Structures are given as C-alpha cells and as structure tokens.
Amino acid sequence: MPIYDGNLFVFGLGYAARHVIAGYGERFTRIFGTSCAPPNSQCPEGSGVIAYRFEDTGYDLRILDELASSDALLVCVPPSLGSDPTLDHFAVAIRSARRLRWIGYLSSADVYGYVQG
C-alpha cells in the first residue's frame, strides 16, 4: 500500500481490515470506516479509527462526507446475493470523491463459505 499523508476510508472494519490498519494505519492522517456492529466496536483499540453504521437496511449519512474527504479507499465488504453492497449504495459518492488517489479491494476466502462451486 502506498504511503499517504491523507485520509483512509475502509468499508468493512472486519478481521482483515483491522490487520491492514494495525500494519499501515500510521501512514494516514485520519481513518474512517463502516461496521454493521455498534459504532467503534470493530475499531482496533487506540487506533483512532472512527466507525459509522452501514447495513443492508441503511447507513449513516456522514459516510458521504467522509468519502468526499478521503484520499484512499479500501473495500473489505464481501458480495451479497450476487452484488456488491458498497457499489450498490455508494458508487456515485465514490465516483464523485475528487480526493481519491487509491482504491483497493481486500477479501479473504474464508468469508464466503461453501456454495457448491
């Protein structure tokens, strides 16, 4: 991951994202992210990460402002029912985020489960 002096937004503050933040978080000025759990429950302790709610039923509108102020975006939300929840809800906001210089997608095979091929 490139070194930035800017803001990182992470969709999906789960296991894999927490490891990225632990290893590279000091390279960013501020880190924001989303979680379907209670606010900040997925944030590494002492990391300064600010979490906002994002679920199938809706999301915190502050996510839109944080995306607009982000320089890097990491997507760690797995597909759901054949589509990408991040793009389903935030494609326009991501396209409009003029400060974004880097977008990455990180996943782990263990989150998908067995679906018979």
C-alpha positions as CSV (number, residue, x, y, z in Angstrom):
1,M,0.0,0.0,0.0
2,P,1.4,3.4,-0.9
3,I,2.3,5.9,1.8
4,Y,-0.2,8.7,2.1
5,D,-0.4,11.8,4.2
6,G,-4.2,11.8,3.9
7,N,-7.4,10.1,5.0
8,L,-8.3,6.4,4.5
9,F,-11.9,5.2,4.4
10,V,-12.5,1.5,4.9
11,F,-15.7,-0.2,4.0
12,G,-16.0,-3.2,6.4
13,L,-13.9,-2.9,9.6
14,G,-13.6,-6.7,10.0
15,Y,-10.8,-9.0,10.7
16,A,-8.7,-8.4,7.5
17,A,-9.2,-4.6,7.6
18,R,-8.1,-4.4,11.2
19,H,-4.8,-6.1,10.3
20,V,-4.3,-3.6,7.5
21,I,-5.0,-0.7,9.9
22,A,-2.6,-2.2,12.5
23,G,0.2,-2.5,9.9
24,Y,-0.3,0.7,7.9
25,G,-2.6,3.0,9.9
26,E,0.2,5.3,11.0
27,R,0.6,6.2,7.3
28,F,-2.7,8.1,7.3
29,T,-3.8,11.3,9.0
30,R,-7.3,10.0,9.7
31,I,-9.1,6.7,9.3
32,F,-12.8,6.2,8.9
33,G,-14.8,3.1,8.2
34,T,-18.0,1.2,8.3
35,S,-19.3,-1.6,10.5
36,C,-22.7,-3.3,10.9
37,A,-21.9,-3.7,14.6
38,P,-22.3,-0.9,17.2
39,P,-20.2,2.2,16.4
40,N,-16.5,1.7,17.1
41,S,-16.9,-1.9,18.3
42,Q,-14.8,-3.1,15.3
43,C,-12.1,-0.5,15.6
44,P,-8.7,-1.5,16.9
45,E,-8.2,-0.1,20.4
46,G,-6.2,3.1,20.4
47,S,-6.2,3.3,16.6
48,G,-8.3,6.5,16.4
49,V,-10.5,4.9,13.7
50,I,-14.0,6.4,13.5
51,A,-16.7,3.9,12.5
52,Y,-20.1,4.5,11.0
53,R,-23.0,2.1,10.6
54,F,-23.6,0.5,7.2
55,E,-26.1,-2.3,6.9
56,D,-28.5,-3.6,4.3
57,T,-31.2,-1.6,6.0
58,G,-29.3,1.7,5.7
59,Y,-26.3,3.7,6.6
60,D,-25.0,6.7,8.5
61,L,-25.2,9.7,6.1
62,R,-21.9,11.0,7.5
63,I,-20.2,8.3,5.4
64,L,-20.8,10.5,2.3
65,D,-18.9,13.4,3.8
66,E,-16.0,11.2,5.0
67,L,-15.8,9.6,1.5
68,A,-15.5,13.1,0.0
69,S,-12.6,13.9,2.3
70,S,-10.7,10.6,1.7
71,D,-7.6,10.1,-0.3
72,A,-7.6,6.3,-0.2
73,L,-10.4,3.8,-0.1
74,L,-10.2,0.1,1.0
75,V,-13.2,-2.1,0.4
76,C,-13.5,-5.2,2.6
77,V,-17.2,-5.9,2.3
78,P,-18.0,-9.2,0.7
79,P,-20.5,-9.6,-2.1
80,S,-24.1,-10.3,-1.0
81,L,-26.7,-12.1,-3.1
82,G,-24.7,-11.6,-6.3
83,S,-24.0,-7.9,-5.9
84,D,-21.6,-5.5,-4.2
85,P,-23.2,-3.7,-1.3
86,T,-20.6,-1.0,-1.4
87,L,-21.2,-0.1,-5.0
88,D,-24.9,-0.6,-4.7
89,H,-25.1,2.2,-2.1
90,F,-22.0,4.3,-2.8
91,A,-21.0,4.1,-6.4
92,V,-22.0,7.7,-7.1
93,A,-20.2,9.0,-4.0
94,I,-17.1,7.1,-4.8
95,R,-17.1,8.4,-8.4
96,S,-17.6,12.0,-7.1
97,A,-14.8,11.8,-4.4
98,R,-12.2,14.0,-6.1
99,R,-9.5,13.5,-3.5
100,L,-9.4,9.7,-4.0
101,R,-6.0,8.6,-5.3
102,W,-6.1,4.9,-4.5
103,I,-8.9,2.3,-4.3
104,G,-8.2,-1.2,-3.2
105,Y,-10.3,-4.4,-2.6
106,L,-9.3,-6.9,0.1
107,S,-11.0,-10.1,0.8
108,S,-10.4,-13.4,2.4
109,A,-11.7,-16.7,1.0
110,D,-12.9,-17.8,4.5
111,V,-15.7,-15.2,4.5
112,Y,-17.6,-16.8,1.6
113,G,-18.5,-20.2,2.9
114,Y,-19.2,-23.2,0.7
115,V,-21.7,-22.5,-2.1
116,Q,-21.1,-25.7,-4.2
117,G,-18.9,-24.1,-6.8
